[in-house]
Amino acid sequence: MVDPATGRMAVDGQELTTTQELPAGDAGKKRLLALRPEAIVLEPAAPGRNTLNATVE
């Protein structure tokens, strides 16, 4: 967790932002992240969207 107040977290060095504030006590802690498979899009990154660089095997 990078900054709970702004919903910022890091996954393998890549930063994501949630749509809501997270508990203040979570700063610096590891948390489980679940991705909805139907929401995953394989396309180039776009400004303002959460993007993870990954390899599909």
C-alpha contacts under 8 A as a table, 3 or more apart, distances in Angstrom:
res1	aa1	res2	aa2	distance
1	M	4	P	6.58
1	M	8	R	6.61
1	M	9	M	4.40
1	M	10	A	6.32
1	M	26	D	6.34
1	M	27	A	5.19
1	M	28	G	5.02
1	M	29	K	5.52
1	M	30	K	6.20
1	M	31	R	7.10
2	V	8	R	5.39
2	V	9	M	4.75
2	V	10	A	6.40
2	V	27	A	5.99
2	V	28	G	6.07
3	D	6	T	5.77
3	D	7	G	6.03
3	D	8	R	4.98
3	D	9	M	6.65
3	D	27	A	5.90
4	P	7	G	4.74
4	P	8	R	6.11
4	P	9	M	7.70
4	P	21	E	5.94
4	P	22	L	4.63
4	P	23	P	6.04
4	P	24	A	5.48
4	P	25	G	7.94
4	P	26	D	6.45
4	P	27	A	5.93
5	A	8	R	7.79
5	A	21	E	5.11
5	A	22	L	6.12
5	A	23	P	7.55
5	A	24	A	6.47
6	T	17	T	7.43
6	T	18	T	7.84
6	T	20	Q	7.39
6	T	21	E	5.63
6	T	22	L	7.62
7	G	17	T	5.25
7	G	18	T	4.82
7	G	19	T	6.85
7	G	20	Q	5.89
7	G	21	E	4.93
7	G	22	L	5.70
8	R	15	E	6.82
8	R	16	L	5.76
8	R	17	T	4.44
8	R	18	T	6.44
9	M	15	E	5.67
9	M	16	L	5.37
9	M	17	T	6.26
9	M	18	T	7.93
10	A	13	G	5.62
10	A	14	Q	5.23
10	A	15	E	4.26
10	A	16	L	5.99
11	V	14	Q	5.06
11	V	15	E	6.25
11	V	16	L	7.39
14	Q	52	L	6.68
15	E	50	N	7.91
16	L	50	N	5.44
16	L	51	T	7.25
17	T	50	N	6.69
18	T	21	E	7.40
22	L	26	D	7.34
23	P	26	D	5.64
24	A	27	A	6.28
26	D	29	K	5.35
26	D	30	K	7.95
35	L	39	A	7.61
35	L	40	I	7.68
36	R	39	A	5.38
36	R	40	I	6.88
37	P	40	I	5.39
45	A	49	R	7.33
45	A	51	T	6.03
46	A	49	R	5.80
46	A	51	T	7.92
